[in-house]
Amino acid sequence: MHKILGAAAGLFGEPVQCAATAKPEIVLAAIAEAYDKRHKLNKPNRVACINIKRPQNIGQLYLDDPLRYLPETFLVAAGLASAEPDSAPESNWSEEPTADDVEQEPDPGPQPDSSIGVPIGPGKPTPAEAWKAVIGQLQFDMPKAAFDTWVRPSRLVRFEGNRFVIYASTLGVQWLESRLLSTVTRLLIGICNQSVAVVFTDVCAQTSRSDT
């Protein structure tokens, strides 16, 4: 249940609260319906909370097959599916690369250290698992061209205190900072269920930028 609620927080950007006695199948159905109808709802996480308490309000199709209405990234973060980064579909993300965006040269960059494989806390994911879930969500939300150019080449290199340190090229740092910093931070806070910061770093320039 902890993983499901953590994944839901990443999905909505806000926690979904429920009693410890709530049935997982009801929780999943309520989350699925709120996510499927998120564009019509002001606070989908709150609707999910209400429907968990009142399961009679949940549509039968969501009770029958809740996983059908949830994105792959949620299923992975909740431990209900294995990650398949290349299978996520594209969606209508509003920001396309600008005319100033250029194709980046391959850059080996720094190698990840052991800190990304240590769980953030009891019952919580490792930084690597949390970052993988974020990458999957971004791939689901963004156009393929923008994702492949700017997000795919970036990678988590270490976890310091509460900071995710993400390597990218010089142009990548600039693009990610201006367009995705707050989104990535919000997703990671939801997945990790705690306050975290994100730092994009360019090894060549030895600079970093963060959202704290």
N, C-alpha and C positions, 0 to 999 in steps of 0.2 A: 504493500500500500504506500510506503514511503516513497518508493521510486515513481509510482504513478502520480502522486501529488507533486513531487518535485518536477516531473516532466510537464505536468499541467501548468505549473507556475512559469516554466519556460515558454509554454505555448501561448499563454495569455499575458505574460509580463507581470502578473499579480497572482498571489497564492489562491488555491482552492482549498477551503477549510471544510472539514467534515469530522464527525464523531469517529472515534476509534472502532466503534462497532459497525460502521457502515460496510455494506457488502461491496467487494471489489467490482462485481459486475454492474451494480447500480452506479457506482462512482464512474466507471468507464463510460456507461451509457449517458450519464449526465454531462460528462466532459465532451463526449462525441457530439451531442446535440448542440451544446453551447458553441463548440468550435465550428460546426457546420453552419450555424446561424449567426456567427460572430459579426458579420457585416451589418446585421440588422439590430444588434444589441449594443447598448452603451457600455455595459460591464458584463461580458460573457462569463467571467469567473464567478461573479455573484449569482448569476442565473444558475450556473452549475451547482453552487452551494445550496441554493434553494431547492433545486430539483433532487438533490441527494437526500434532503430531508423529506421531500414529497415525491417519491418515485412514481406516483400515479400521474404526475404531470409530464413524465418523459414519454416521447413518442415511441410506439412499439418497434418501429424499424431500427431505432438506436439501441433498444434493448436486445433485439434479435442479433444484430451484427454491428456492435460499436466500432470495431477496428476498421471497418470499411470507411468510416468518416473521419478517421484520424490520420495525420501525416506520418510518413515513415520515420521522421526524426523523433516524433513523440514516442512511437512504438519502441524505437531503439533506446531512448533515454529511460523509458519505463521498464525496460528489460523484457519486452514482449516480442521483439524481433531482432535479427542480426543486422548490423549496418551494411548497407550496399550503396555507397556514395554515388555511384554512377547511374543509379536507377531512378533517382528523384526527378519528377517532371518539372518543367518550367512553369512559371506563373507570371501574372501581369505585374511585375515590379515597376514602380513609377520612374526610377532613375536610370536612364541609359548612359553609357559612357559619353563624355563630352568630346567635342572636336579636338580638345587638347590632350585627350587620353591617347597614349601610344602603346603599342605592343611591347611588353617587357622582355628583356633578354633573360635566358635561364641563368639563375644564380644559385650556386650550391648553398651559400650562407652557413650559419652556425649549425651545429648538430644539437638536437635536444639533449638535455641532461636528465638524470634519474629522478628529479623532483616531479616531473610530469606523470610519473607512474605510481606515486604514493597517494592514497585516498586523502581527500581534503579534510575529512573528519569521519567519525564513526557512522557507518551507514550511508556515506556520501560517495559520489564518483571520484575517480582520479581526475586531475586536470586534463589529462589526455582524453578521457571519456567525455568530459564536459565539452571540451573544444570540438571533438568529433561530432557531438550532437548539434552544436552551433553551426558547424560547417554544413551539415546536412540540412538544417533549417534554412540557411542562406541559399543553398542550392535549390531548395524547393521554392523560395520566394523570388529569386532574381532571374533575369534573363541569362541564358547560357553564355553569351558573349561577355557580359560584365563579370559574371562569376568566374569564368575561365581565365580572364585577363587579370583580375585583381585579387580574388579570394583564394582560388585554388593554389597559386604559388606561395601564399603565406603559410606559416606554420608556427605552432606553439613550440618554443624552445626551452622555457623554464617557468617554474611557478615559485614566486618569492613572497612569502608572507601571505597576502591575499591578492597578489598581482599576477595576472596572466601576461607573460611577456611573449609577444607575437612578432616574429621576424617577417619583414617584407622588404622589397627593394625601395630605393629612394622615392620613386614615383608611387609605388604601392603604399608606402606609409602616408604620403600626402592624400591619396585617394581614399584610403580606408579611414583615416582620421576625419576627413571632411564629410564622409557619407555614411559610415557604418559604426563609428565608435560607440555612440549611445545605444544603438540596436544590439551590438555584440555584448556590451556591458549588461544591458537589461536581460538578454537571454541567459547569460552566464549566472547572473544573480538568481534567476528563477530555477535554473537547473541545479545549482549548488545550494540553494536555499540559505544563502548567507551573503553578506556584503563582499563584493570583490571589485577589483579595478582591472583595467585593461591597458596595456602598454604596447604600442606599435613601435618597433625599433628598426633602424636602418644601420646595419653594421658598418657600412662604408663611412657614413657621416657620424657614427657614434652618438646618435641622438635618439630620443624617445619621446613619445607623447602619450598621455594617459587621460582617462576619464575616471575621476575619483568621486 
